[in-house]
């Protein structure tokens, strides 16, 4: 079973546009997800995707620019 029901994890990374350290809240109750969220500093849209391991930890996280 992946993650725990209603599990949320704060993930810190650098914005692919402005390079500032930002955080996204990720729902780790599923095996993985992909979505678009704005940078809290420069307001550019970031495509974020992640995978969760069997223990509910983030196994892979990718944040990319939409203009690539």
C-alpha positions in Angstrom: 0.0 0.0 0.0 1.3 3.4 -0.9 1.6 6.2 1.7 -1.0 6.7 4.3 -4.5 8.1 3.8 -4.5 11.9 3.8 -0.7 12.0 4.0 0.9 15.3 3.0 4.6 16.0 2.8 6.3 19.4 2.4 9.0 19.1 -0.3 11.6 21.9 -0.6 13.4 22.5 -4.0 14.7 25.3 -6.2 12.3 27.0 -8.7 13.4 26.1 -12.3 12.8 29.7 -13.3 14.1 32.0 -10.5 16.3 29.6 -8.6 14.7 30.5 -5.2 14.2 27.8 -2.6 10.4 27.1 -2.4 8.1 24.4 -1.0 5.2 22.4 -2.4 2.8 20.4 -0.3 2.6 16.9 -1.9 -0.2 14.4 -1.3 1.8 11.2 -0.6 -1.3 9.0 -0.1 -1.1 7.9 -3.8 1.8 6.2 -5.7 2.5 9.4 -7.5 1.1 12.5 -9.1 1.8 15.2 -11.7 0.4 18.7 -11.5 1.0 22.4 -12.2 1.6 24.9 -9.5 2.9 28.5 -9.5 6.2 29.5 -7.8 5.5 31.4 -4.6 8.3 33.8 -5.5 8.2 34.6 -9.3 4.7 33.3 -10.0 5.8 31.2 -13.0 3.9 27.9 -13.6 5.9 24.8 -12.7 5.1 21.3 -13.7 5.8 19.0 -10.8 5.7 15.2 -10.7 6.7 12.8 -8.0 6.6 9.1 -7.1 6.2 7.7 -3.6 7.8 4.5 -2.4 6.0 1.7 -0.4 6.9 3.5 2.9 5.2 6.7 1.8 8.4 8.6 1.3 9.1 10.7 -1.9 11.2 8.5 -4.1 11.4 10.8 -7.1 10.6 14.5 -7.6 10.9 16.5 -10.8 10.1 20.2 -11.3 10.3 21.6 -14.8 9.6 24.8 -16.6 6.6 24.8 -18.9 8.4 26.8 -21.6 11.1 24.0 -22.2 
